[in-house]
Amino acid sequence: MSFIASRNALRAQLKPSFARTFASTPSAFAPSLKERLTELIPKEIENVKAVRAAHGNKSFGEVTVDQAYGGMRGIKGLIWEGSVLDAEEGIRFRGLTIPEVQQKLPTAPGGTEPLPEGLFWLLVTGEVPTEEQVKGLSQEWAARAELPKFVEELIDRCPNTLHPMTQFSIAVNALNHDSAFAKAYSNGVHKREYWKTTFDDSMDLIAKLPNIAGRIFRNVYGDGKLPAIDQNLDYSANLSNLLGFGENKDFVDLMRLYITIHSDHEGGNVSAHTGHLVGSALSDPFLSFAASLNGLAGPLHGLANQEVLRWVQKMQAAIGKEPTDEQVAEYVWSTLKSGQVVPGYGHAVLRKTDPRYTAQREFALKHLPNDPGFKLVGQIYKIVPNILLEAGKAKNPWPNVDAHSGVLLTYYGLHQQDFYTVLFGVSRAFGVVSQLIWDRALGMPLERPKSYSTEAIKKMFEGK
């Protein structure tokens, strides 16, 4: 019996007098996330109809030939409900900035950072959840976390020389075996109902990611022995346990912050767009998100924090762990003059310091203010932007999220850099599947933009 069916059966069995007593606990009868979505979807369908009726024939703006050759940068052509990225203020999750998310979303007892469960509720519904609703999500994900035996065996058979992201993608693809959406589609379910099994698959996917990530980590870097999911812990605490860091409450809080700020960053980045694109073919959430992971594994997307950390560590090896500002500046100039970029600085959209960087910096100031790695990152933050402006190397010379995360993970003992992208992948699932649910609820079509050849472009503008 499913989690929701079990809870509803309990409701039906309660005697009236006991039901009144039990109702004093909000989590018992507050709508579940799926029930709340059932209430919200009809209203949003009408809202989208109204927007299209009022604005459907209006233009977002022109598209230039340079944009077509330049990775489609700046082309406005996607609907993404969960987050919007502003060049000046950074990401907003359903209208909330990162500081507002940190202030408004529930935290764990004894913790200070927002629970990712609350962020997922916000991404899906646009509403800030109660503590009871967040606790309910923690419990549901823990109940759904067990992996099929064959998926465990599939991971265990991977050689430990196979990159963790490759193993991650293999395991997520394999979960398609039990896809509720794929089964419902093959049985002829009406398209109005697509969202329901997409939701169920999405909940299963998120729930199982810590077990997948933990199993890969223990196989590649440990003895392969994995603790069980604790039904009483939140998502990040269970993930930390599976990685072997659950006893460190500060690391657990870091994971809560890490997952929250890495969860979503608009729909145009490689992993988000790939999941949306593959999902538009009605591939189930497991196949869609596995495609996202393959994009995230690319060095220009999910490997950036490793490149930052390696660059910082090379700097420390070259000029010491407590260099002067002049030594740091000289090293930065040598990097640029050798034809390389300063990793972690600049962003395709942002034109100010990434608020995700700021959130991590504030965490470090609170928990590891005297760590040499953090102090050097702060020194770099003070020096690099002026050098990049002077060199004319970046429209945005400010640090992005990747400029900080590797130093934090290293401080707590997570030195296995090839695994960092797996943590990014666990986080990014929240944004990808929350949009997939709405794609199916709103009946979003197959994505199919128009393309041109270079010769066609030459003919198009010939004589103009």
Disulfide bonds with the S-S distance in Angstrom:
none
